[in-house]
Amino acid sequence: MQSTSMRCAFNAKQNRYLDTKPRNYSRRCIKKYMKKEERNSLRFNQIDAVIRKAIDEKIPVSRQLILDELRMSKNTLCRLIHEYTDTSSLSEYANSIRLEKACSLLVDSPQLTIEGIAVESGFGSSRQLGNVFKRYMGVTATQYRKQHKK
């Protein structure tokens, strides 16, 4: 019978891990073979993906959503957000992703109203979009749209 340590191996040619066990087993494999920086980078990319997916699906982004989805501790989540972004909290990072999407929609979709852009980019209302936009960008959404008209 094959031992469990033999079931997990790093395939250098394909640059991936091979395993035959469930998801939690592959995490142990990743921990065993990857350097700490690589693991942290991978975990942050997973956090980013969960946040972007939630925004796209118009689900409120919360710490608990990410903790449940990725099964990580609150301390790990906060540490990775702080380490890999220039923001100090999850809500600031989520707002920066929402703003990125809003800026893109403002420029690329002139037919959308500010209210429509607020909804599409994950803000609760156009007022919330306006407040966050003005604080981070220094101009209103309408002014930004006029400045970046194609």
C-alpha positions as CSV (number, residue, x, y, z in Angstrom):
1,M,0.0,0.0,0.0
2,Q,1.2,3.5,-0.9
3,S,2.0,5.8,2.0
4,T,0.3,9.2,2.2
5,S,3.5,11.1,1.9
6,M,4.0,9.5,-1.5
7,R,0.7,10.7,-2.7
8,C,1.8,14.3,-2.8
9,A,4.6,15.3,-5.1
10,F,5.8,18.4,-6.9
11,N,6.0,18.0,-10.7
12,A,8.7,20.4,-11.7
13,K,8.0,20.1,-15.5
14,Q,4.4,21.1,-15.1
15,N,5.1,23.4,-12.1
16,R,2.3,22.1,-10.1
17,Y,1.5,19.7,-7.2
18,L,0.1,16.3,-7.8
19,D,-2.1,14.8,-5.2
20,T,-4.9,12.3,-4.9
21,K,-6.4,13.4,-1.6
22,P,-9.1,16.0,-0.8
23,R,-8.5,19.8,-0.8
24,N,-7.1,20.0,2.8
25,Y,-4.4,17.4,2.0
26,S,-3.2,19.4,-1.0
27,R,-2.8,22.4,1.4
28,R,-0.4,20.4,3.5
29,C,1.5,19.5,0.3
30,I,1.7,23.2,-0.6
31,K,3.0,24.0,2.8
32,K,5.6,21.3,2.6
33,Y,7.0,22.2,-0.8
34,M,6.5,25.9,-1.2
35,K,8.4,28.7,0.4
36,K,6.6,30.9,2.8
37,E,6.6,33.9,0.5
38,E,5.1,31.8,-2.3
39,R,2.4,30.4,0.0
40,N,1.5,33.9,1.2
41,S,1.3,35.2,-2.4
42,L,-0.9,32.3,-3.3
43,R,-3.2,32.9,-0.3
44,F,-3.4,36.6,-1.1
45,N,-4.4,35.8,-4.7
46,Q,-7.2,33.6,-3.3
47,I,-8.4,36.4,-1.1
48,D,-8.4,38.8,-4.1
49,A,-10.3,36.3,-6.2
50,V,-13.0,35.8,-3.5
51,I,-13.4,39.6,-3.2
52,R,-13.6,40.2,-6.9
53,K,-16.1,37.3,-7.3
54,A,-18.3,38.7,-4.5
55,I,-18.3,42.2,-6.1
56,D,-19.1,40.7,-9.5
57,E,-22.0,38.7,-8.1
58,K,-23.1,41.7,-6.0
59,I,-22.6,39.9,-2.7
60,P,-21.6,42.1,0.2
61,V,-17.8,41.7,0.9
62,S,-17.2,40.8,4.6
63,R,-14.4,39.3,6.6
64,Q,-16.6,36.3,7.5
65,L,-17.3,35.6,3.8
66,I,-13.6,35.3,3.1
67,L,-12.8,33.4,6.3
68,D,-15.5,30.8,5.5
69,E,-14.6,30.5,1.8
70,L,-10.8,30.1,2.4
71,R,-10.8,28.6,5.9
72,M,-8.2,30.9,7.3
73,S,-7.8,32.7,10.6
74,K,-8.8,36.4,11.0
75,N,-5.2,37.2,11.9
76,T,-3.9,35.6,8.7
77,L,-6.4,37.5,6.6
78,C,-5.5,40.9,8.2
79,R,-1.8,40.2,7.9
80,L,-2.0,39.3,4.2
81,I,-4.2,42.3,3.4
82,H,-1.7,44.6,5.1
83,E,1.3,42.9,3.7
84,Y,0.2,42.8,0.0
85,T,-1.7,46.0,-0.3
86,D,-1.2,49.7,0.5
87,T,-4.4,49.7,2.5
88,S,-4.8,49.0,6.2
89,S,-8.2,47.1,6.1
90,L,-10.3,44.7,4.1
91,S,-13.0,47.3,3.5
92,E,-10.4,49.8,2.1
93,Y,-9.1,47.1,-0.2
94,A,-12.6,46.1,-1.3
95,N,-13.3,49.8,-2.0
96,S,-10.2,50.1,-4.1
97,I,-11.3,47.1,-6.2
98,R,-14.8,48.6,-6.5
99,L,-13.3,52.0,-7.6
100,E,-11.1,50.3,-10.2
101,K,-14.3,48.8,-11.7
102,A,-16.2,52.0,-11.4
103,C,-13.4,54.0,-13.2
104,S,-13.4,51.5,-16.0
105,L,-17.2,51.6,-16.3
106,L,-17.2,55.5,-16.2
107,V,-14.8,55.6,-19.2
108,D,-15.9,52.6,-21.2
109,S,-19.7,52.8,-20.7
110,P,-20.9,56.3,-21.2
111,Q,-24.5,55.1,-21.6
112,L,-24.6,53.9,-17.9
113,T,-25.8,56.4,-15.3
114,I,-23.8,57.0,-12.1
115,E,-26.5,55.0,-10.2
116,G,-26.0,52.1,-12.7
117,I,-22.3,52.2,-12.3
118,A,-22.6,52.3,-8.5
119,V,-24.7,49.1,-8.6
120,E,-22.4,47.4,-11.2
121,S,-19.3,48.1,-9.2
122,G,-20.6,46.9,-5.9
123,F,-21.5,50.1,-4.1
124,G,-24.8,50.2,-2.2
125,S,-25.9,53.5,-3.8
126,S,-24.7,56.4,-6.0
127,R,-24.2,58.4,-2.8
128,Q,-21.8,55.8,-1.4
129,L,-19.9,55.7,-4.7
130,G,-19.7,59.5,-4.7
131,N,-18.3,59.7,-1.2
132,V,-15.7,57.0,-1.8
133,F,-14.8,58.3,-5.2
134,K,-14.3,61.9,-4.0
135,R,-12.2,60.7,-1.0
136,Y,-9.9,58.4,-3.0
137,M,-9.8,60.1,-6.5
138,G,-10.1,63.8,-5.5
139,V,-12.9,64.4,-8.0
140,T,-16.5,63.4,-8.4
141,A,-17.5,60.5,-10.7
142,T,-19.1,62.9,-13.2
143,Q,-15.9,65.0,-13.3
144,Y,-13.8,61.9,-13.8
145,R,-16.0,60.8,-16.7
146,K,-15.7,64.2,-18.3
147,Q,-11.9,64.3,-17.9
148,H,-11.5,60.8,-19.4
149,K,-14.0,61.0,-22.2
150,K,-12.9,59.1,-25.3
